[in-house]
Amino acid sequence: MNLPRTLLLFFTVLSPLISTWAQPDAPPATKTFTVPEEFTNNCEGPAVDAEGNVYAVNFAQDGTIAKISRRGKTSFFITLPKGSTGNGIRFGDANTFYIADFTGHNVLKANLETREVSVYTHEPRMNQPNDVAITRSGHIFCSDPNWKAGTGQVWHVAPGGKTRLVAENMGTTNGIEVSPDEKTLYVNESVQRNVWAFDLAADGTLSNKRLLHQFADGGMDGMRCTADGNLYVTRHGMGQVAVLSPDGKVVRTIPTIGKKVSNICFGGKKGKNAYITLQDRGNLETFKVKSPGREWVMMREFVKQR
């Protein structure tokens, strides 16, 4: 007689959790982190420094980068060179971050202390470098979509700035990320809704392209891994962040307040705060995760190397 009552109580408690974790129309699981409409509709980035500050592009106007405190207070940080507009940001060490410049066909390099911005590499053959991923040793990968043609490719930037094309004949390449063990590169195609995995060699060469996951609907934008190997995929237009396991299964869906989720990073206490950029709200939202972000772990390593 007690078992049915226990089960009823169990499902009563579990039901809201199932809604939050699995259903796309569930109430938002995120919180507003910065004031809405501070950023343009190209709100992107983001990345976190060793002190826990978040950096995001296109603050107040395109071509700028903002610095956001751990409490969500936003301030102007730098202006990019004339003709440049930032998209993805990644830290290469504790004092340096790299910016995909989609209008200037560059990867830019910024110094946190001096706030100096320079061109790390210029590649006129790029359509528009969209997002970037980086290894511990400084190998950078750029997604490079051609939105009009519905095609894309991936560039490798070696330490020192030399570029080479490492994947071509793809769909609209957008989100890009390196696995925690740096043996896999993930690349998504926004329009085609595919997430691909490549074997990644130490010199940046890609091989063994395989489909990790295909979504039935909606778009995709930036992606980031947590240290446990899960891949967090922003679902632009869907108001979600989907979490993929290393074998490509959706293990969690996080509903967001805004719909046009453009990118994600991890920071905060123990690296377990996720920060996402919203292009329709012009701000950042945040939520908790169980494992620290891959890049947060890398930042701890960079700090020890100082």
JORAWO-V822778 format. One record per pair of residues at least 12 apart in sequence whose C-alpha atoms are under 6 Angstrom apart, sorted by the first residue. I is the first residue (numbers start at 0). J is the second residue. D is the distance in Angstrom with one decimal. If there is no record, write none. Layout:
# JORAWO-V822778
i = (I I)
j = (J J)
d = (D D)
This chain:
# JORAWO-V822778
i = (20 20 21 21 27 27 27 28 28 29 29 29 30 30 31 32 32 32 32 33 33 33 35 35 35 36 36 37 37 38 38 38 38 38 39 39 39 40 42 42 42 43 43 43 43 44 44 44 44 45 45 46 46 46 47 51 51 52 52 52 53 53 54 56 62 62 62 62 63 63 63 64 64 82 83 83 83 84 84 84 85 85 86 86 87 87 87 92 93 93 94 94 95 95 96 96 99 99 99 101 101 101 104 104 104 104 105 105 106 106 107 119 120 126 126 127 128 128 128 129 129 130 132 132 137 138 138 139 139 140 140 141 141 142 142 143 144 144 149 149 150 150 150 151 151 151 151 152 152 152 153 153 170 171 171 172 172 173 173 173 174 174 174 174 174 175 176 179 179 182 182 183 183 183 184 184 184 189 189 192 192 193 194 194 195 195 195 196 196 196 211 212 217 218 218 219 219 219 220 220 220 221 221 221 224 225 225 225 225 226 226 226 228 229 229 229 230 230 233 233 235 235 235 236 236 237 238 238 238 238 239 239 239 240 240 257 259 259 259 260 260 261 261 262 262 263 265 270 270 270 271 271 271 271 272 272 273 273 273)
j = (251 252 251 252 254 255 256 253 254 255 285 286 284 285 284 71 283 284 285 71 282 283 280 281 282 280 281 59 281 57 58 59 281 282 57 60 281 278 56 57 278 55 56 86 276 56 86 87 88 88 264 88 89 264 266 69 267 67 68 69 66 67 66 85 78 79 83 84 77 78 79 76 77 103 100 102 103 100 101 102 99 100 99 129 99 130 131 301 301 302 110 111 109 110 108 109 128 129 130 127 128 129 122 123 125 127 120 121 119 120 119 160 160 143 145 143 141 142 143 142 143 142 175 176 158 157 158 155 156 154 155 153 154 172 173 172 171 172 170 171 169 170 171 169 170 171 172 166 167 169 165 166 188 188 189 187 188 187 188 220 186 187 220 221 222 222 223 226 293 198 199 197 198 199 196 197 199 218 219 213 214 213 211 212 209 210 211 208 209 211 247 247 237 234 235 233 234 235 233 235 261 233 261 262 293 290 291 292 293 291 292 293 245 243 244 245 242 243 260 262 259 260 261 258 259 258 254 255 257 258 253 254 255 252 253 277 277 278 279 276 277 276 277 275 276 275 292 291 292 295 287 288 290 291 286 287 285 286 287)
d = (5.3 5.2 5.9 5.3 4.6 4.7 5.4 6.0 5.4 5.4 5.4 4.9 5.4 5.3 4.5 5.4 5.4 4.7 5.8 5.1 5.6 5.4 5.5 5.4 4.8 5.8 4.2 5.6 5.8 5.8 4.3 5.0 4.5 5.9 5.9 6.0 5.7 4.6 5.9 5.6 5.2 5.8 5.4 5.5 5.7 5.5 5.7 4.4 4.9 5.9 5.9 5.9 6.0 5.7 6.0 5.9 5.7 5.5 4.8 5.6 5.8 4.9 4.8 5.8 6.0 5.4 6.0 4.5 5.9 4.4 5.9 5.6 5.4 6.0 5.7 5.4 4.9 5.2 6.0 5.6 5.7 4.7 5.3 5.9 5.3 4.3 5.7 5.5 5.5 6.0 6.0 5.3 5.7 5.0 6.0 5.4 5.5 5.8 5.9 4.3 4.8 5.8 5.8 6.0 5.9 5.7 5.7 4.4 5.6 5.4 5.1 5.8 5.1 5.9 5.8 5.5 5.9 5.9 4.7 5.5 5.7 5.5 6.0 5.1 5.5 5.1 5.8 5.8 4.9 5.6 4.7 5.6 5.1 5.4 5.4 5.9 4.7 4.9 5.8 5.3 5.6 4.1 4.7 4.9 5.1 4.7 5.0 5.4 4.4 5.7 5.8 4.9 5.4 4.7 5.7 5.6 4.4 5.7 5.8 5.8 5.7 5.3 5.2 4.0 5.1 6.0 5.8 5.9 5.9 5.9 4.8 5.5 4.8 4.9 5.7 5.2 5.9 5.2 4.7 5.6 5.4 4.5 5.5 5.2 5.7 4.6 5.2 5.8 5.4 5.9 4.9 5.3 5.9 5.5 5.1 5.7 4.4 5.1 5.4 5.9 5.3 5.7 5.9 4.2 5.7 6.0 5.6 4.0 4.8 5.7 5.4 4.6 6.0 5.6 4.7 5.8 5.6 5.0 5.7 6.0 4.5 4.7 5.9 5.0 4.5 5.5 5.9 5.1 5.7 3.7 5.4 4.5 5.4 5.8 5.0 6.0 5.5 5.3 5.6 5.9 4.7 5.5 5.9 5.6 5.5 4.4 5.0 4.3 5.8 5.7 5.8 5.1 5.9 4.7 5.9 4.8 5.4 5.3 6.0)
